[in-house]
C-alpha cells in the first residue's frame, strides 16, 4: 500500500512536470528537442509507476505506419519511450481532458471522431500526408483495449493511408508481465475501469515489465487493406505467442 502510494505521488509530480515542460519549454524547442523530452518523460513515467522496459528490434527511419496491439492507455508511453517521433491517432474526446490534452497535443496527435465517417476520411488524408512527409504515425487497429491474451479483430480502414502513399507498415507487439504472471493483470484497462483505478493497479503491481517487440516492416504498395490487416495481425500473433488464425469479418469503423 505504501509503495503504491509513493509511486502514485511520483507519477503525479512527473505528470505536472510534463505539463510545465509543454507550456514553458516546448515553444522554444525544435523537433529533435521536443522528441528528446517526449522520450525522457515517457520513460520517466514508466519508472515512476515501478515499471521496467525491454525492447526488441528497431524502429525504421522515414515515413512509417506503426500498428500495435492495444492493452492499456500506457501503451502510448511504452512506445514513446522507444520511438518518441510516433504520432498517435486518438479519439477526439481526449481533447476535452483538462491538462492531459496539452501533453497529448505536444506529441503531434491526430484526432478522429470515430462516429463520423467524414471525419475518419479527413484523418486518413492527414495520416497519408504525414507519412508522405516522412513522419511516423501509430495506430491501434483493434480499435479498443484487449486483455493481452488474445488479439481482437483488426479494423483495416486506417491502413489505407499507408497504401495510398506506399509507406511501410511496421507491427509492434506489446506484452506486460510481472513477477507472478506471464501476462500481468495489473495493466488491464477493460470495461468500466477508470484511469484512477488503472493507475492504482499499475502502481501496486510487483515487478511489472513491458516488452516492446518491433517487428520487420511490411510493404504496402498496391496492397489490399483487409489482406494487409490479416498479415499484420498474423505477425503480431506470432510475436505474442498466439496461434495465428483468420480473423472474423468485421465492419470497418473509424476506430484507431
Secondary structure, 3 states (H helix, E strand, C coil): CHHHHHHHHHHHHHHHHHHHHHHHCHHHCCHHHHHHHHHHHHHHHHHHCCCEEEEECCCCCCCEEEEECCCCCCHHHHHHCCCCCEEEEEEHHHHHCCCHHHHHHHCCCEEECCCCHHHHHHHHHHHHHHHHCCCEEEECCCCCCCCCCCCCCCCCHHHHHHHHHCCEEEEEEEEEECCCCCCCHHHCCCCCCCHHHHHHHHHCCCCCEEEEEEEEEECCCCCCHHHHHHHHHHHHHHHCCCCCCCCCCCCCCCCC
